């Protein structure tokens, strides 16, 4: 049996004719569309002419599809590929055509999955708002169906799974929006195992806020920390490598994984050669504080010119030190806070925490 992954592998290695032969061996037009779109995305941007050629072939096969649901999925898949290679205007036209095709389906029940597929492809393209809006339209269809509770719940769980899968394909910032919607749905449907899984994905995406590409998040979630750090070093510039390594280390610390301090040390080697941009400074200090690297956090806080902001950050460091058991150091830092009001409030807070 021919797999699309095998075809994409051939294309990436420049074996276009062999790949196209395998496409012709696929069982139906929808599979051919999915393969050709994947081929186009695999060679973008190295060979734009060939990528467009593959997509034109995909459109040709989409016209042969009779089933409206399958045709809608095919058009949305092609639209997603066009969007990735930068032809956004034509991609949006194809997404509209896909929705129109799905809406031709007479029975509301039969429109659920075709529309959900379109929302999926919109989502993985980065059209977050369009995707979530379309998912809400699908929810309305399900809610208004005249079917029993069990069937309706089945549809909603399937939708939750599709929304979650969109998040799996996106960088952290966009992924969180889909994970939160899926988590809310699973909680309302009282599916605790699914809700817990998505909640963990939300936590991971928030922790890997800077470098949370899907492949990196997947590696971290599977405990492949060395591989994740290699991906970060290969993908980002020095300042984001430094931040990303701290984010991975923090996830490991949260999950009580041995070896996170080694990754912190690796990150700090990058810090020696870096001038942290102002937009990242507070975040980096926060990461170092959570990782209990108070000396480095305090040193960086001295670079903040705004006295009030520096005072607030020093207060955070002092509280972090106290919670980690460094009582004497925490009060020393608190006494060094330049803003007298924040200093007094911080000392009072430290004393309050000590009582408990």
C-alpha atoms as a printed R data frame, in Angstrom:
    type eleno elety resid chain resno       x      y       z
1   ATOM     1    CA   UNK     A     1   0.000  0.000   0.000
2   ATOM     2    CA   UNK     A     2   1.325  3.412  -1.005
3   ATOM     3    CA   UNK     A     3   1.776  5.867   1.880
4   ATOM     4    CA   UNK     A     4   1.801  9.649   1.412
5   ATOM     5    CA   UNK     A     5   4.887  9.818   3.634
6   ATOM     6    CA   UNK     A     6   6.767  7.642   1.140
7   ATOM     7    CA   UNK     A     7   5.768  9.948  -1.710
8   ATOM     8    CA   UNK     A     8   6.873 13.046   0.211
9   ATOM     9    CA   UNK     A     9  10.209 11.362   0.963
10  ATOM    10    CA   UNK     A    10  10.821 10.858  -2.751
11  ATOM    11    CA   UNK     A    11   9.953 14.476  -3.524
12  ATOM    12    CA   UNK     A    12  12.309 15.803  -0.856
13  ATOM    13    CA   UNK     A    13  15.059 13.808  -2.500
14  ATOM    14    CA   UNK     A    14  14.296 15.257  -5.939
15  ATOM    15    CA   UNK     A    15  12.694 12.098  -7.329
16  ATOM    16    CA   UNK     A    16   9.617 13.832  -8.748
17  ATOM    17    CA   UNK     A    17   8.785 11.345 -11.505
18  ATOM    18    CA   UNK     A    18   8.895  8.379  -9.138
19  ATOM    19    CA   UNK     A    19   6.680 10.284  -6.689
20  ATOM    20    CA   UNK     A    20   4.130 11.095  -9.401
21  ATOM    21    CA   UNK     A    21   4.038  7.435 -10.435
22  ATOM    22    CA   UNK     A    22   3.101  6.506  -6.866
23  ATOM    23    CA   UNK     A    23   0.428  9.236  -6.834
24  ATOM    24    CA   UNK     A    24  -1.166  7.635  -9.899
25  ATOM    25    CA   UNK     A    25  -1.266  4.334  -8.008
26  ATOM    26    CA   UNK     A    26  -3.353  5.784  -5.183
27  ATOM    27    CA   UNK     A    27  -6.913  4.468  -4.912
28  ATOM    28    CA   UNK     A    28  -8.990  7.621  -5.247
29  ATOM    29    CA   UNK     A    29  -8.903 11.281  -6.217
30  ATOM    30    CA   UNK     A    30  -9.018 12.557  -2.620
31  ATOM    31    CA   UNK     A    31  -5.871 10.603  -1.729
32  ATOM    32    CA   UNK     A    32  -4.199 12.000  -4.838
33  ATOM    33    CA   UNK     A    33  -5.118 15.539  -3.776
34  ATOM    34    CA   UNK     A    34  -3.746 14.996  -0.267
35  ATOM    35    CA   UNK     A    35  -0.506 13.560  -1.677
36  ATOM    36    CA   UNK     A    36   0.022 16.325  -4.247
37  ATOM    37    CA   UNK     A    37  -0.615 19.056  -1.652
38  ATOM    38    CA   UNK     A    38   1.875 17.424   0.707
39  ATOM    39    CA   UNK     A    39   4.374 17.247  -2.137
40  ATOM    40    CA   UNK     A    40   3.945 20.952  -2.870
41  ATOM    41    CA   UNK     A    41   4.514 21.875   0.777
42  ATOM    42    CA   UNK     A    42   7.553 19.588   0.971
43  ATOM    43    CA   UNK     A    43   9.468 21.377  -1.806
44  ATOM    44    CA   UNK     A    44   8.431 24.932  -0.921
45  ATOM    45    CA   UNK     A    45  10.296 27.297  -1.187
46  ATOM    46    CA   UNK     A    46  13.148 25.464  -2.961
47  ATOM    47    CA   UNK     A    47  11.182 24.789  -6.151
48  ATOM    48    CA   UNK     A    48   8.203 27.120  -6.427
49  ATOM    49    CA   UNK     A    49   7.465 26.256 -10.056
50  ATOM    50    CA   UNK     A    50   7.150 22.562  -9.290
51  ATOM    51    CA   UNK     A    51   5.142 23.286  -6.126
52  ATOM    52    CA   UNK     A    52   2.572 25.220  -8.179
53  ATOM    53    CA   UNK     A    53   2.550 22.392 -10.713
54  ATOM    54    CA   UNK     A    54   1.691 19.859  -8.013
55  ATOM    55    CA   UNK     A    55  -1.108 22.089  -6.716
56  ATOM    56    CA   UNK     A    56  -2.554 22.506 -10.212
57  ATOM    57    CA   UNK     A    57  -2.617 18.719 -10.489
58  ATOM    58    CA   UNK     A    58  -4.294 18.546  -7.084
59  ATOM    59    CA   UNK     A    59  -7.021 20.934  -8.264
60  ATOM    60    CA   UNK     A    60  -7.520 18.797 -11.366
61  ATOM    61    CA   UNK     A    61  -8.156 15.713  -9.238
62  ATOM    62    CA   UNK     A    62 -10.411 17.660  -6.849
63  ATOM    63    CA   UNK     A    63 -12.752 18.370  -9.763
64  ATOM    64    CA   UNK     A    64 -13.183 14.619 -10.281
65  ATOM    65    CA   UNK     A    65 -14.519 14.100  -6.732
66  ATOM    66    CA   UNK     A    66 -18.300 13.608  -6.691
67  ATOM    67    CA   UNK     A    67 -18.904 13.337  -2.937
68  ATOM    68    CA   UNK     A    68 -19.491 16.870  -1.632
69  ATOM    69    CA   UNK     A    69 -17.900 16.204   1.760
70  ATOM    70    CA   UNK     A    70 -14.767 14.752   0.212
71  ATOM    71    CA   UNK     A    71 -14.585 17.574  -2.311
72  ATOM    72    CA   UNK     A    72 -14.847 20.151   0.474
73  ATOM    73    CA   UNK     A    73 -11.979 18.448   2.306
74  ATOM    74    CA   UNK     A    74  -9.902 18.330  -0.877
75  ATOM    75    CA   UNK     A    75 -10.415 22.039  -1.599
76  ATOM    76    CA   UNK     A    76  -9.572 22.992   1.989
77  ATOM    77    CA   UNK     A    77  -6.434 20.864   1.854
78  ATOM    78    CA   UNK     A    78  -5.305 22.564  -1.372
79  ATOM    79    CA   UNK     A    79  -6.162 25.969   0.115
80  ATOM    80    CA   UNK     A    80  -3.945 25.218   3.113
81  ATOM    81    CA   UNK     A    81  -1.048 24.377   0.794
82  ATOM    82    CA   UNK     A    82  -1.507 27.586  -1.206
83  ATOM    83    CA   UNK     A    83  -1.608 29.556   2.032
84  ATOM    84    CA   UNK     A    84   1.671 28.015   3.175
85  ATOM    85    CA   UNK     A    85   3.494 28.872  -0.038
86  ATOM    86    CA   UNK     A    86   2.310 32.475   0.193
87  ATOM    87    CA   UNK     A    87  -0.614 32.687  -2.242
88  ATOM    88    CA   UNK     A    88  -2.970 33.832   0.500
89  ATOM    89    CA   UNK     A    89  -5.603 35.512  -1.661
90  ATOM    90    CA   UNK     A    90  -6.212 32.427  -3.784
91  ATOM    91    CA   UNK     A    91  -6.095 30.252  -0.659
92  ATOM    92    CA   UNK     A    92  -8.924 32.237   0.925
93  ATOM    93    CA   UNK     A    93 -10.966 31.863  -2.274
94  ATOM    94    CA   UNK     A    94 -10.492 28.096  -2.142
95  ATOM    95    CA   UNK     A    95 -11.487 27.988   1.527
96  ATOM    96    CA   UNK     A    96 -14.695 29.826   0.606
97  ATOM    97    CA   UNK     A    97 -15.313 27.337  -2.222
98  ATOM    98    CA   UNK     A    98 -14.795 24.483   0.240
99  ATOM    99    CA   UNK     A    99 -17.366 25.927   2.649
100 ATOM   100    CA   UNK     A   100 -19.857 26.416  -0.195
101 ATOM   101    CA   UNK     A   101 -19.344 22.808  -1.243
102 ATOM   102    CA   UNK     A   102 -19.952 21.568   2.305
103 ATOM   103    CA   UNK     A   103 -23.065 23.705   2.650
104 ATOM   104    CA   UNK     A   104 -24.569 22.006  -0.421
105 ATOM   105    CA   UNK     A   105 -24.941 18.879   1.706
106 ATOM   106    CA   UNK     A   106 -28.641 18.635   2.568
107 ATOM   107    CA   UNK     A   107 -28.603 16.873   5.930
108 ATOM   108    CA   UNK     A   108 -27.089 18.993   8.775
109 ATOM   109    CA   UNK     A   109 -25.666 15.824  10.331
110 ATOM   110    CA   UNK     A   110 -23.688 15.103   7.172
111 ATOM   111    CA   UNK     A   111 -22.203 18.631   7.130
112 ATOM   112    CA   UNK     A   112 -20.463 18.244  10.523
113 ATOM   113    CA   UNK     A   113 -17.243 16.522   9.500
114 ATOM   114    CA   UNK     A   114 -16.756 18.307   6.152
115 ATOM   115    CA   UNK     A   115 -17.018 21.702   7.881
116 ATOM   116    CA   UNK     A   116 -14.804 20.501  10.746
117 ATOM   117    CA   UNK     A   117 -12.196 19.399   8.185
118 ATOM   118    CA   UNK     A   118 -12.235 22.862   6.619
119 ATOM   119    CA   UNK     A   119 -11.860 24.461  10.062
120 ATOM   120    CA   UNK     A   120  -8.911 22.120  10.698
121 ATOM   121    CA   UNK     A   121  -7.106 23.170   7.536
122 ATOM   122    CA   UNK     A   122  -7.819 26.830   8.247
123 ATOM   123    CA   UNK     A   123  -6.386 26.381  11.727
124 ATOM   124    CA   UNK     A   124  -3.143 24.691  10.698
125 ATOM   125    CA   UNK     A   125  -2.692 27.447   8.101
126 ATOM   126    CA   UNK     A   126  -2.654 30.003  10.915
127 ATOM   127    CA   UNK     A   127  -6.117 31.413  10.172
128 ATOM   128    CA   UNK     A   128  -6.946 31.109  13.847
129 ATOM   129    CA   UNK     A   129 -10.021 33.337  14.091
130 ATOM   130    CA   UNK     A   130 -11.591 31.974  10.887
131 ATOM   131    CA   UNK     A   131 -10.996 28.443  12.100
132 ATOM   132    CA   UNK     A   132 -12.440 28.949  15.577
133 ATOM   133    CA   UNK     A   133 -15.469 30.762  14.140
134 ATOM   134    CA   UNK     A   134 -16.135 27.863  11.792
135 ATOM   135    CA   UNK     A   135 -15.769 25.355  14.618
136 ATOM   136    CA   UNK     A   136 -18.407 27.343  16.538
137 ATOM   137    CA   UNK     A   137 -20.738 27.076  13.548
138 ATOM   138    CA   UNK     A   138 -20.231 23.317  13.606
139 ATOM   139    CA   UNK     A   139 -20.990 23.247  17.342
140 ATOM   140    CA   UNK     A   140 -24.278 25.021  16.641
141 ATOM   141    CA   UNK     A   141 -25.184 22.394  14.066
142 ATOM   142    CA   UNK     A   142 -24.489 19.607  16.567
143 ATOM   143    CA   UNK     A   143 -26.380 21.286  19.403
144 ATOM   144    CA   UNK     A   144 -29.457 21.752  17.202
145 ATOM   145    CA   UNK     A   145 -29.484 18.198  15.854
146 ATOM   146    CA   UNK     A   146 -32.493 16.049  16.664
147 ATOM   147    CA   UNK     A   147 -30.471 13.069  17.808
148 ATOM   148    CA   UNK     A   148 -30.092 11.338  21.165
149 ATOM   149    CA   UNK     A   149 -27.679 12.579  23.836
150 ATOM   150    CA   UNK     A   150 -25.144  9.780  23.264
151 ATOM   151    CA   UNK     A   151 -24.833 10.538  19.554
152 ATOM   152    CA   UNK     A   152 -24.593 14.270  20.174
153 ATOM   153    CA   UNK     A   153 -21.858 13.696  22.769
154 ATOM   154    CA   UNK     A   154 -19.989 11.501  20.294
155 ATOM   155    CA   UNK     A   155 -19.998 14.304  17.733
156 ATOM   156    CA   UNK     A   156 -18.785 16.844  20.294
157 ATOM   157    CA   UNK     A   157 -15.937 14.616  21.493
158 ATOM   158    CA   UNK     A   158 -14.860 14.125  17.877
159 ATOM   159    CA   UNK     A   159 -14.877 17.891  17.385
160 ATOM   160    CA   UNK     A   160 -12.809 18.330  20.536
161 ATOM   161    CA   UNK     A   161 -10.265 15.852  19.194
162 ATOM   162    CA   UNK     A   162 -10.059 17.713  15.875
163 ATOM   163    CA   UNK     A   163  -9.597 21.062  17.633
164 ATOM   164    CA   UNK     A   164  -6.876 19.551  19.814
165 ATOM   165    CA   UNK     A   165  -5.147 18.204  16.696
166 ATOM   166    CA   UNK     A   166  -5.080 21.723  15.223
167 ATOM   167    CA   UNK     A   167  -3.206 22.892  18.310
168 ATOM   168    CA   UNK     A   168  -0.693 20.074  17.843
169 ATOM   169    CA   UNK     A   169   0.246 21.567  14.447
170 ATOM   170    CA   UNK     A   170   0.774 25.168  15.583
171 ATOM   171    CA   UNK     A   171   3.385 27.172  17.520
172 ATOM   172    CA   UNK     A   172   2.629 27.653  21.213
173 ATOM   173    CA   UNK     A   173   0.881 31.036  21.051
174 ATOM   174    CA   UNK     A   174  -1.703 29.906  18.490
175 ATOM   175    CA   UNK     A   175  -1.858 26.343  19.833
176 ATOM   176    CA   UNK     A   176  -3.030 27.523  23.258
177 ATOM   177    CA   UNK     A   177  -6.202 29.029  21.765
178 ATOM   178    CA   UNK     A   178  -7.230 25.678  20.310
179 ATOM   179    CA   UNK     A   179  -6.148 23.672  23.344
180 ATOM   180    CA   UNK     A   180  -8.170 25.928  25.647
181 ATOM   181    CA   UNK     A   181 -11.292 25.492  23.491
182 ATOM   182    CA   UNK     A   182 -10.819 21.713  23.433
183 ATOM   183    CA   UNK     A   183 -10.161 21.613  27.183
184 ATOM   184    CA   UNK     A   184 -13.315 23.618  27.888
185 ATOM   185    CA   UNK     A   185 -15.321 21.209  25.744
186 ATOM   186    CA   UNK     A   186 -13.899 18.051  27.346
187 ATOM   187    CA   UNK     A   187 -14.550 19.452  30.822
188 ATOM   188    CA   UNK     A   188 -18.165 20.260  29.976
189 ATOM   189    CA   UNK     A   189 -18.620 16.795  28.506
190 ATOM   190    CA   UNK     A   190 -17.032 15.302  31.644
191 ATOM   191    CA   UNK     A   191 -14.241 13.474  29.869
192 ATOM   192    CA   UNK     A   192 -11.553 13.876  32.561
193 ATOM   193    CA   UNK     A   193  -8.793 11.877  30.853
194 ATOM   194    CA   UNK     A   194  -8.989 13.988  27.700
195 ATOM   195    CA   UNK     A   195  -9.266 17.209  29.707
196 ATOM   196    CA   UNK     A   196  -6.146 16.278  31.689
197 ATOM   197    CA   UNK     A   197  -4.189 15.481  28.517
198 ATOM   198    CA   UNK     A   198  -5.066 18.827  26.940
199 ATOM   199    CA   UNK     A   199  -4.382 20.678  30.192
200 ATOM   200    CA   UNK     A   200  -0.853 19.276  30.146
201 ATOM   201    CA   UNK     A   201  -0.472 20.433  26.547
202 ATOM   202    CA   UNK     A   202  -1.587 23.929  27.576
203 ATOM   203    CA   UNK     A   203   0.986 23.986  30.378
204 ATOM   204    CA   UNK     A   204   3.725 22.827  27.998
205 ATOM   205    CA   UNK     A   205   2.779 25.424  25.371
206 ATOM   206    CA   UNK     A   206   2.815 28.185  27.990
207 ATOM   207    CA   UNK     A   207   6.174 27.012  29.331
208 ATOM   208    CA   UNK     A   208   7.702 26.840  25.831
209 ATOM   209    CA   UNK     A   209   6.271 30.230  24.926
210 ATOM   210    CA   UNK     A   210   9.282 31.364  22.884
211 ATOM   211    CA   UNK     A   211  10.447 28.216  21.095
212 ATOM   212    CA   UNK     A   212   7.294 26.092  21.193
213 ATOM   213    CA   UNK     A   213   7.210 24.860  17.620
214 ATOM   214    CA   UNK     A   214   5.165 21.651  17.245
215 ATOM   215    CA   UNK     A   215   8.197 19.395  16.744
216 ATOM   216    CA   UNK     A   216   9.968 20.861  19.778
217 ATOM   217    CA   UNK     A   217   6.890 20.562  22.014
218 ATOM   218    CA   UNK     A   218   6.415 16.963  20.861
219 ATOM   219    CA   UNK     A   219  10.027 16.098  21.704
220 ATOM   220    CA   UNK     A   220   9.758 17.671  25.154
221 ATOM   221    CA   UNK     A   221   6.420 15.987  25.898
222 ATOM   222    CA   UNK     A   222   8.023 12.626  25.044
223 ATOM   223    CA   UNK     A   223  10.994 13.332  27.326
224 ATOM   224    CA   UNK     A   224  13.429 13.689  24.417
225 ATOM   225    CA   UNK     A   225  15.108 16.712  25.986
226 ATOM   226    CA   UNK     A   226  18.492 16.433  24.273
227 ATOM   227    CA   UNK     A   227  16.798 16.155  20.891
228 ATOM   228    CA   UNK     A   228  14.614 19.163  21.766
229 ATOM   229    CA   UNK     A   229  17.651 21.269  22.675
230 ATOM   230    CA   UNK     A   230  19.332 20.290  19.401
231 ATOM   231    CA   UNK     A   231  16.232 21.397  17.501
232 ATOM   232    CA   UNK     A   232  16.242 24.724  19.357
233 ATOM   233    CA   UNK     A   233  19.933 25.327  18.622
234 ATOM   234    CA   UNK     A   234  19.403 24.415  14.960
235 ATOM   235    CA   UNK     A   235  16.286 26.579  14.518
236 ATOM   236    CA   UNK     A   236  16.750 29.835  16.442
237 ATOM   237    CA   UNK     A   237  19.250 32.666  16.923
238 ATOM   238    CA   UNK     A   238  21.408 32.983  20.044
239 ATOM   239    CA   UNK     A   239  19.010 35.013  22.209
240 ATOM   240    CA   UNK     A   240  16.118 32.634  21.532
241 ATOM   241    CA   UNK     A   241  18.379 29.615  22.003
242 ATOM   242    CA   UNK     A   242  19.233 30.943  25.467
243 ATOM   243    CA   UNK     A   243  15.574 31.552  26.337
244 ATOM   244    CA   UNK     A   244  14.444 28.265  24.799
245 ATOM   245    CA   UNK     A   245  16.940 26.229  26.793
246 ATOM   246    CA   UNK     A   246  15.708 27.900  29.965
247 ATOM   247    CA   UNK     A   247  12.117 27.072  28.993
248 ATOM   248    CA   UNK     A   248  12.992 23.399  28.465
249 ATOM   249    CA   UNK     A   249  14.881 23.347  31.776
250 ATOM   250    CA   UNK     A   250  11.879 24.882  33.551
251 ATOM   251    CA   UNK     A   251   9.563 22.206  32.156
252 ATOM   252    CA   UNK     A   252  11.971 19.541  33.376
253 ATOM   253    CA   UNK     A   253  12.118 21.172  36.814
254 ATOM   254    CA   UNK     A   254   8.314 21.358  36.999
255 ATOM   255    CA   UNK     A   255   8.181 17.653  36.247
256 ATOM   256    CA   UNK     A   256  11.009 16.795  38.653
257 ATOM   257    CA   UNK     A   257  13.225 15.513  35.848
258 ATOM   258    CA   UNK     A   258  16.899 15.040  36.582
259 ATOM   259    CA   UNK     A   259  19.406 16.910  34.442
260 ATOM   260    CA   UNK     A   260  17.654 20.242  34.067
261 ATOM   261    CA   UNK     A   261  20.505 22.079  35.803
262 ATOM   262    CA   UNK     A   262  22.865 20.876  33.049
263 ATOM   263    CA   UNK     A   263  20.632 22.535  30.436
264 ATOM   264    CA   UNK     A   264  20.582 25.728  32.519
265 ATOM   265    CA   UNK     A   265  24.381 25.738  32.553
266 ATOM   266    CA   UNK     A   266  24.419 25.300  28.772
267 ATOM   267    CA   UNK     A   267  22.025 28.238  28.452
268 ATOM   268    CA   UNK     A   268  24.159 30.450  30.681
269 ATOM   269    CA   UNK     A   269  27.116 29.936  28.343
270 ATOM   270    CA   UNK     A   270  25.081 31.745  25.681
271 ATOM   271    CA   UNK     A   271  24.278 34.516  28.176
272 ATOM   272    CA   UNK     A   272  27.974 35.387  28.468
273 ATOM   273    CA   UNK     A   273  27.982 36.516  24.829
274 ATOM   274    CA   UNK     A   274  24.517 38.088  24.774
275 ATOM   275    CA   UNK     A   275  22.962 41.471  25.329
276 ATOM   276    CA   UNK     A   276  19.385 40.529  26.235
277 ATOM   277    CA   UNK     A   277  16.927 42.835  24.392
278 ATOM   278    CA   UNK     A   278  14.656 44.907  26.632
279 ATOM   279    CA   UNK     A   279  11.539 43.127  25.350
280 ATOM   280    CA   UNK     A   280  12.841 39.801  26.733
281 ATOM   281    CA   UNK     A   281  14.573 41.028  29.888
282 ATOM   282    CA   UNK     A   282  11.713 40.696  32.384
283 ATOM   283    CA   UNK     A   283  10.743 37.299  30.991
284 ATOM   284    CA   UNK     A   284  14.310 35.993  31.199
285 ATOM   285    CA   UNK     A   285  14.604 37.164  34.809
286 ATOM   286    CA   UNK     A   286  11.314 35.422  35.590
287 ATOM   287    CA   UNK     A   287  12.624 32.179  34.066
288 ATOM   288    CA   UNK     A   288  15.895 32.388  36.003
289 ATOM   289    CA   UNK     A   289  13.992 33.084  39.216
290 ATOM   290    CA   UNK     A   290  11.726 30.050  38.698
291 ATOM   291    CA   UNK     A   291  14.847 27.997  38.018
292 ATOM   292    CA   UNK     A   292  16.322 29.305  41.304
293 ATOM   293    CA   UNK     A   293  19.239 30.993  39.553
294 ATOM   294    CA   UNK     A   294  18.837 34.095  41.682
295 ATOM   295    CA   UNK     A   295  22.353 35.478  41.252
296 ATOM   296    CA   UNK     A   296  21.989 35.645  37.457
297 ATOM   297    CA   UNK     A   297  18.437 37.000  37.739
298 ATOM   298    CA   UNK     A   298  19.538 39.760  40.107
299 ATOM   299    CA   UNK     A   299  22.483 40.687  37.909
300 ATOM   300    CA   UNK     A   300  20.193 41.084  34.883
301 ATOM   301    CA   UNK     A   301  17.690 43.137  36.895
302 ATOM   302    CA   UNK     A   302  20.389 45.777  37.354
303 ATOM   303    CA   UNK     A   303  20.113 46.479  33.608
304 ATOM   304    CA   UNK     A   304  16.554 47.767  33.996
305 ATOM   305    CA   UNK     A   305  16.549 51.564  34.009
306 ATOM   306    CA   UNK     A   306  12.958 52.017  35.181
307 ATOM   307    CA   UNK     A   307  13.266 52.149  38.985
308 ATOM   308    CA   UNK     A   308   9.713 50.996  39.669
309 ATOM   309    CA   UNK     A   309   9.955 48.059  37.276
310 ATOM   310    CA   UNK     A   310  13.375 47.077  38.635
311 ATOM   311    CA   UNK     A   311  11.953 47.234  42.160
312 ATOM   312    CA   UNK     A   312   9.012 44.995  41.225
313 ATOM   313    CA   UNK     A   313  11.341 42.454  39.631
314 ATOM   314    CA   UNK     A   314  13.663 42.473  42.634
315 ATOM   315    CA   UNK     A   315  10.605 41.839  44.787
316 ATOM   316    CA   UNK     A   316   9.777 38.789  42.647
317 ATOM   317    CA   UNK     A   317  13.338 37.526  43.058
318 ATOM   318    CA   UNK     A   318  13.195 38.008  46.831
319 ATOM   319    CA   UNK     A   319   9.926 36.071  47.092
320 ATOM   320    CA   UNK     A   320  11.352 33.309  44.874
321 ATOM   321    CA   UNK     A   321  14.417 33.043  47.110
322 ATOM   322    CA   UNK     A   322  12.330 32.792  50.249
323 ATOM   323    CA   UNK     A   323  10.147 30.053  48.761
324 ATOM   324    CA   UNK     A   324  13.274 28.086  47.839
325 ATOM   325    CA   UNK     A   325  14.521 28.307  51.417
326 ATOM   326    CA   UNK     A   326  17.063 31.126  51.053
327 ATOM   327    CA   UNK     A   327  15.565 33.222  53.854
328 ATOM   328    CA   UNK     A   328  18.547 35.419  54.682
329 ATOM   329    CA   UNK     A   329  19.262 36.142  51.013
330 ATOM   330    CA   UNK     A   330  15.629 37.001  50.351
331 ATOM   331    CA   UNK     A   331  15.575 39.692  53.038
332 ATOM   332    CA   UNK     A   332  18.928 41.067  51.840
333 ATOM   333    CA   UNK     A   333  17.538 41.490  48.326
334 ATOM   334    CA   UNK     A   334  14.357 43.047  49.694
335 ATOM   335    CA   UNK     A   335  16.369 45.664  51.590
336 ATOM   336    CA   UNK     A   336  18.151 46.611  48.357
337 ATOM   337    CA   UNK     A   337  14.911 47.423  46.498
338 ATOM   338    CA   UNK     A   338  15.221 51.090  45.458
339 ATOM   339    CA   UNK     A   339  11.519 52.044  45.587
340 ATOM   340    CA   UNK     A   340  10.732 52.519  49.300
341 ATOM   341    CA   UNK     A   341   7.047 51.575  48.958
342 ATOM   342    CA   UNK     A   342   7.770 48.348  47.046
343 ATOM   343    CA   UNK     A   343  10.600 47.612  49.504
344 ATOM   344    CA   UNK     A   344   8.284 47.925  52.505
345 ATOM   345    CA   UNK     A   345   5.549 45.854  50.834
346 ATOM   346    CA   UNK     A   346   8.053 43.139  49.904
347 ATOM   347    CA   UNK     A   347   9.498 42.880  53.407
348 ATOM   348    CA   UNK     A   348   5.957 42.628  54.783
349 ATOM   349    CA   UNK     A   349   5.100 39.900  52.261
350 ATOM   350    CA   UNK     A   350   8.233 37.922  53.126
351 ATOM   351    CA   UNK     A   351   7.346 38.040  56.812
352 ATOM   352    CA   UNK     A   352   3.798 36.959  56.027
353 ATOM   353    CA   UNK     A   353   5.023 33.975  53.977
354 ATOM   354    CA   UNK     A   354   7.353 32.971  56.829
355 ATOM   355    CA   UNK     A   355   4.430 32.777  59.236
356 ATOM   356    CA   UNK     A   356   2.799 30.157  57.059
